[in-house]
Amino acid sequence: MPQEFSRERLADLLVDPREDLNLEVKNWLGLQNSNNDKATFAKAAIAISNHGGGFIILGLSDENMLEADGRPPTLDGYNQDLINGIIQYYSDPPFHCEVHFVSNPDDAIFPIVVIPGGHKVPIRARRSGPNGNILADNAIYIRKPGPRSEMPQSAQDWDDLLGRCLRNRRDEMYDQIRDLITGAVPQLQQPTEPDKLEEWIDKSFERWSDLTEPLPANVGARFTHGFYRIAYKIEGQNRQLDTAEIPEVLRNSVVHHTGWPPFWYPLRRGIAPYLIDGAVECWLGSDDEAPIEQRDAAHSDFWRIHPEGLAFLLRGFQEDGMEDQRAIPVGTAFDLTLPVWRVGETLLHASSLAAGLFEGPTAIRFVVTYEGLAGRSLISVGNRRNIREGRVAQQNSITLTTHIDAQAIDTNLPEIVRPLLSPLYALFDFFELPMQLVVDELARMRGGGS
């Protein structure tokens, strides 16, 4: 069912409210402090979601559809984070609800929760309600005439439920085939809640700035000539892991397609990752076995990963470490294929980390920023690919974003990478990134460079 509804459409629900299979009314449930009320809400939401989606109106009496007694002083107890926290706690797989505060014809405001449908598997209760009441552990609920929320009781009930899931699965398969034919992978809708990813990026960059502040000016580890910064946030249901389990998950998540993978987890003393402020952090620029003047930009990574699904990677340009070997002056070159490899690797890392830290379906909000582009020429290191000279960037920085299903990354990597990176390449005299180049280079990267 659609995920967006106009204010007018939601207001219509309050003009002459009537419960049906896709709409249920509840009184002023105490969702902040009553476990029974939380379970009651979750049961209704699971049933409506299995029906194909719908609405729950809070604050009405189901006897006469008028306002129920006990309106709270404020409606803060029905905020979206709280609602989705209840869904996360009780449903498997979890789903995201939207909460709207809508006026009825008498200008009284009521919370309306929009319950999504379109699921490819039945939604079940991951745990029972308080004292085993209201919700049963592992039970599946559907909407029945009445209307009421009950477990399937007949072959027809199961046939209707599974039929909806199979249709949704079939529609998704057709969409994926259509996307592959057109070379596109649809982006998910960007969330409207406060941007935790942006806050994470700012704090991580500030942390790196503090670490590098004592270094001498113009050393490679300070990324004087530019850098690229990749960050992502995994959205879904966290696994309950002990802190001692996190290092193994992070090591297993490293994608070893090249010799210097993103989020490499070294074990050598002096550069091994460490825990700080709840995140695992690693700064390869602190390697005291190499003189500071020899710590080049491309091998002085700084990364942080938080167990809640936040990751940050900062790395200098590999092109800036080729002056001695390939006569490329520092700060003047931008290789044609390196961004495809590095972004492809990091997307695969995000998919791998999501499988280690989360359970069930996940989505990835992915952001990559390039700094220090102005004056760089687009080249092909080693002349592996033909490219016209003189394509010079005038813009110094660019930020690129995507929001995708983690499960789509492995099989649709070229279709994700090309639209993400195309605006970056366009800065170099309108260069159009060929799809075949992306396909070939990602295949070469996954083959270990062969």
N, C-alpha and C positions, 0 to 999 in steps of 0.2 A: 504494500500500500504506500502511497506517497508519504514522504518524510516531512514535508513542509505544508503548513496550513495557514491561510490568511487569518487575520484577527476577526474578520467578518464571519468566516466559516466557523471558527470556534465560538464566537458569540451566538451564532445561530443555535448551538447546542443548548444554550441557557434560555432560549425564548420559550420553548415548550418541551422541557427535558422528558425523555421517555427511555427507560432501560430497554436495550435489545441485545442481540448477540455481540455487537461490537461497541457497546456503551454500557458502563456500569456507574452507579452513583454510590458514594460512601459518605458517611457523616464526617465530622471533624476528627479524623483519626489522629491519635497522638504518636506520630511517626518518630518523634525525637526520643520518647521515653517509655513507650509501651511496646514490648516485644510481641504481644498478641496482635496489636494493631499493625505492626510491621509485617507479620506473617499473613494477616488478612489482606493487606494491600498486595503482597507478593503473589498470593494465590490468584487474586483477580487479574493481576498483570500477566502472569504466566498463561492463564486460560485465554485471555484476549489475544495475546501474542500468538498462541497456537491456532487461534481461530483465523488469523490473518491480519491482526492489528485492530486498533480502535482507540477508545478513550475511557479514562476514569475521571469523573467529576467529584471533587472532594468538597464536603460541606453541605450536601443535600440529604434530606431524609428520603429513604426509598419507599416510604409509605405514602407520602403526598407530593413529593418532588419539590417541597419548599425547603427553605434554609433550615438546617438542623440546629438544635440547641448547642450551645457551647462554643460559639465562634471565638477563636483565640484573639488576644489583643493585637497580634501581628501575624502575618503569614510566613514569617521567616522559617518556621518549622516544616515548610513544604518546598524548600529550595531544591534545585535540580541535582546538586551533589548528593544531598541526603537521599532523594528518591533513587538515584542510580546506585548509591551505596547499598540500599536494601536489595535492589535487583542483583547486584554483584554477589551479595551474601547468599541469596536464596535460589538463584536460577542457574542452570547449566544447559547450554552455554548462556553467558550473560548477554544482555542486549541494552542498548542505550535509549533512554526515554527523554522526551522533552517536556518541560513544565512551563505552562503559560498561565498568567494571571489575567482573567477575563471578567469584564463587567456584564451583569445581567441587565434586563430592561429597567430595573430599579436602581441601577448604579452600584449594586453590591458586588464585590469582587470575589471570585472563586478560583481556586487552582484547577486547571485542567491538564491532566497528564496524557500525552500522546504516546501510545504504545505501538511500537513498530511490529510489522509482520514480515512476510517474505522469507522465513527461515527455511533452511534446507534440511534440518533435522528437528524433531519435536523438542520443545523446551521442557526440561524436567526440574523438579525441586531438588536442589543439591543436598538439602537437609530438612528435617522435620521442624515444625513450629515448637514453641515452648511446651514442655511436658508432653511432647508427641501429639499435640492438638493442632487443628486448623490445616497444617500442611503435613503430608507424610513423606518420609525420606524416599527419594528417587521416584516419587509419583509424578505422573504427567496429568495435567489438567486441561480441559477443553470447555468451551461454552456450550451449554445446552438450553433448549427452550425453557422459558420461565421468567427471565433468564437466570441461569445459575452456573456456577463453576464447579465441575465435577470431573472425576477420572472417567476415561472411556469405559462404557459398560457393554457395548455390543460390537459385532463385527462391522456394522455400518459406521459407528463412531471412529473405529480405527481406520477404516477405509477412507473416510473423509479427511482425517488428519494426515495420514501418510500420503494420500493423493495430493494434498496441498504442498507437502514438502517435496515430493517428486516433481511436481510442476515447477516449483521454484528452482530446483536443481537443474531441470531441463532448460529453463529460461536462462540461467546463468551460463550453462554450457553453450547455448546459442550465442549469448553475448560475447563470450570469450572467443568463439570461432569468428564472429563478426569483427571483433577487435584485432585479431591476428591478421585477418584479411586486409583491414584498413591500416594496420600498423599502429594501433593505439591501445593503450591500457588506461581505462577511466580512472580519474583521481577521485578519492572520496571527498565528501563535504568536509570543509575545515571546521573544527569545533569552535564554539563561540565562548567557551569558558576562559577565564584568565590564562594567558599563555605561559604555562610552566616551561615549555621548551625554550622560549626566548629568555626567560629568567635564568634557566640553566646555562644557556650560552653565555650570557653576560657574566655570571659568576665564575664560569670556567675560564673565560678569557682573562678576567681580573686575577684569578689564581695564577695563570701562566705569567701575567705581567709582573706579579709580585716575585715569582721565582726567578725571572730573567733580569729584573731590575739591577742586581749587583754585578751583572756581567759587563765586561768592557764593551764600548760602543762598536758597532759594525762587525761583531763576530757572527758567524753563521747561525748559531743557536738563537740569536735574537731576531732572525727573519727580517733583516733590515731591508731587503729588496722585495719582499712580498711573501705571501703564504696562501694556502687554501685551508679552509676550516669547514669541517663536516660535523653535523650534529643530527641526532635523531631521537625520537621518543616513540616507544612501543606502547600501543594502547590495547588493553585486554585484561585478562584475569591473571594476576601474579600467582606464581607458585609460592608456597610457604617454605622457604629455604632457610637453613641456619647460615649464619655468617661464615662459618668454616667451610661451607659448600660452595661459596661464591667463586673462589679462585679456580676451582676445577671447571665450573661452568664457563668462566671467561676464557680459560685456556682452550677448552673444547670448541669455543665459538670462533676462534681465529681461522680465517679462510686462507689456506696455504697454497694459493695458486702462483704466487711470485715470491721472490726471495726476501722482500721487505713488506710483509702484509700489514694492513691497517690494524691497529689495536694489538700489535705483537706483544706477547706476554713473556718478557725475559725472566730468567731465573737467577742470573748472575748478580751477586752482591754489588750494590751501588746503583743499579738501574732497575732492580726488581720492583714491581708495583707494591703499593702500600695503601693502608686504609686511612682516610682522613675525612672528617665531616660526613661520615656515612657512605662515602663513595670510594671506589678503588681508583687510585691515581698512579700514573707512570710518566716520568720525564726522562727521556733518553738523553736530553741535553745536559744532564747532571753527571754524565759518565766521566769520572775522574781518572779513568785509565787512558783517556785521550786528552792531550793538551787542548785548552779551550779554543785556541786558534785553529785546531783541526776538526772541530765539531761542526760539520757542514749542515746547511739548512735542511737538506733532504733526509738526514739521519738524526735529527734532534727532536723527534716527535714528542708531543705532549698529549696525553689522553686521560680521560676520566670516564668511568662508567658507574652509574648508580643502580643498585639492585631493583629499583622501581621501574627500570626500563629507559633510563636516560643515558645517552652516550655523546661524547665530545672528542674530536680529534683535530689537532693543529699540526700542520707539517709545512715546511718550506718547499720551494720549487726545486725539483730534481735537476732542472735545466741549469740552475745556478751553481751546481757542483760539478759542471762539466768543462770549466774553463781550461784546466790544465790538460785534460785528455783530448778535448775536441775543439779547442779554440773558440768556445762560445763565451763571449764576455758576460759577466754576471749582470742579471737584470735586463737582458735584451731579448731573450728567446722564450717562446711558449710552444711546447711540442704538440703536434697534431693528435697524437694517440694517447698520451699519458692520462689526460682527464677521463677518457673512456675507461681505461683500465682501473684507475684509482676509485672512481665513483662506482663502477661495477663491483669491484671487490668489497667496498664498504656497504653497498646494498645487500650483497650476499651475507656479509657479517651481521647486518641488522636482522635478516631472516633467521640466521643461525642462532643469534642471541635470543631472539623472541621465542624460539623453540625451547631454549634452555631455561629461561626465566619465567615463561608464561605457559598457561595451558589453555587449550581451545583456540578459537579464531583470534587473530591479532591484526592490527593495522600499524603502519609506520608513517609518522610525520618526519620528513627528511628535508634538511636544509644544508646547502653547500654555498659557501662564500669564497670568492677569489679576490684577493687584495694585491695591488702592485702590478696591474696589467698595463697601465699606460706606458707607451713606448716600446712594448715587447712586440716582436714579429712572430707570426705563425710560421713554424718551420717543421720539418720532419727530421728528427734526429736519426743519423745514419742513412738519410735519404731513402728510407724504406718506402715512402710514398711520394708521388709527384705533387708538388704544390707551388703555385705561383709566388714569387718573391714579392715583398713590399706590402704584405697585409699586416698593418700595424694597428694596434689598439690605441684609441684615444681616451677611452673611459678607464678609470683606475680600478674600480671594484664593481662586482655584481653579486647578487644573492639569488639563488635558484631554489625552488621548493617543489615538493611533491608530497602527496598523501595517498598511500596505496595499501592494498591488502598484502600482508607479509607473505601469504601463501602464493601470491602471483609472481613474486620476485624471481624465483629460480627458473621458471619456465618462460617468463616474459621479459627477461632482463634487457634485451635490445630495445623492446618497445617502451620500456620505462626510461632507459638511459638517454636515448636520442632526443625525445621532447624536453627532457630535463636540461640537457646540455646545449641544445640548439641556440638559445639566446646568448650563451657565452661565446660560441664560435662566431656568431653574427657580428660581434664587436670588432672582429678582424676583417674589415672591408667587406662586410655582408657575406662572409663565408658560410655556405650552407653545408651542414654536416651530413654526409651521405649515409643513408641507412645501411648500405652494404658495408661501408667502412666500420660502422658500429658492430654489425653482426660478425664480421671477420675478426676484428680486434678482440672482441669478447671471447670468441671461440679460441683465439690464440692465447689469450690470458688464461682461460680455463684449462688449456692444454699445457700450461707451464711455460709459455713463451715459444713453443715449438711451432 
